[in-house]
Amino acid sequence: GGMSFHGGLVGALVAGFYYCRKHGLPFLALADRFFIVAPIGLGLGRIGNFINGELWGRPAPAWLPWAMVYPHVDPIPRHPSQIYEMLLEGVALFGIMWGTRKRPWPEGARIGVFLVGYAVMRIIAEQFREPDPQLGFLFDHITMGMLLSSVMLLAGGAWLWIVWRRR
């Protein structure tokens, strides 16, 4: 636990690169197209998390009208962090990625846009999400999701810098 998406993304990139290389396909061009629509899958996955009652949020203030009680967890009203993540990583990130499709971008740039965009959205959402119980908080207030997303943010920024310099 603690790096399901981040580890899955690395695995998908490695597998995609290998497949493209083996079959003579342009990896960067295909990855650019894939990452435009990838947020749709992320959003649907977060809806699944909500339906399954997993990845619940931190305790919410009493005045928050959309706070949720997860009876299998405790009687405390909590942030529906899965919905926040669906809106951020699914809807908002899809809007950003969809907006990149009409502009001429250097090949591979959308990979960096996705990495930076996802990382920012995830770091925001992590403020409301209960950390994984087996990991808890790191340094009293940082979750594993925040830490891994910070690395992703740096990697995405570095990738964008490399791609734009190559242009």
Summary of the structure (lengths in Angstrom):
residues: 167
radius of gyration: 17.4
end to end distance: 38.5
largest distance: 57.1
contacts: 499
relative contact order: 0.14
helix: 63%
strand: 5%
